[in-house]
Amino acid sequence: MHHAIEWSLGGRTDLDNTIMICAPHHARAHDPTYTLTPIPGDKFTFHRRT
């Protein structure tokens, strides 16, 4: 599980503020070289920051 809005940035710690992603993608979600962007259908995509 990954917090959609990190608690350190004011996000809640309940299930409504989480997304289910696998371990490799969870690591990428915390990688500052990538941006995690929500898309329709409760899905997400990663983009390399430029």
Secondary structure per residue as TSV (DSSP state, phi and psi in degrees):
chain	resnum	aa	ss	phi	psi
A	1	M	-	360.0	145.7
A	2	H	E	-131.3	135.7
A	3	H	E	-72.3	124.3
A	4	A	S	-62.1	-43.1
A	5	I	S	-119.5	115.4
A	6	E	-	-58.1	141.8
A	7	W	G	-62.2	-30.2
A	8	S	G	-68.1	-15.4
A	9	L	G	-106.3	15.5
A	10	G	T	98.6	4.0
A	11	G	-	-73.8	153.7
A	12	R	-	-77.3	161.1
A	13	T	-	-107.6	24.8
A	14	D	S	-100.9	172.7
A	15	L	G	-65.7	-24.1
A	16	D	G	-68.1	-14.7
A	17	N	G	-108.1	24.2
A	18	T	E	-123.4	155.7
A	19	I	E	-128.2	147.3
A	20	M	-	-93.5	116.1
A	21	I	-	-136.9	153.4
A	22	C	-	-71.9	166.2
A	23	A	H	-57.2	-45.9
A	24	P	H	-62.3	-38.7
A	25	H	H	-74.1	-29.5
A	26	H	H	-64.4	-40.8
A	27	A	H	-62.5	-40.9
A	28	R	H	-66.1	-34.0
A	29	A	H	-61.7	-27.4
A	30	H	T	-97.2	1.2
A	31	D	-	-83.5	119.6
A	32	P	T	-66.8	-8.5
A	33	T	T	-85.7	-2.8
A	34	Y	E	-124.1	152.2
A	35	T	E	-114.3	134.2
A	36	L	E	-98.6	119.1
A	37	T	E	-120.8	127.4
A	38	P	E	-71.9	144.1
A	39	I	E	-129.8	163.9
A	40	P	T	-55.4	151.6
A	41	G	T	87.5	23.5
A	42	D	T	56.1	38.1
A	43	K	E	-116.9	169.9
A	44	F	E	-139.6	156.2
A	45	T	E	-133.4	152.4
A	46	F	E	-108.6	139.6
A	47	H	E	-132.4	138.2
A	48	R	E	-72.5	131.1
A	49	R	-	-70.1	144.9
A	50	T	-	-115.3	360.0
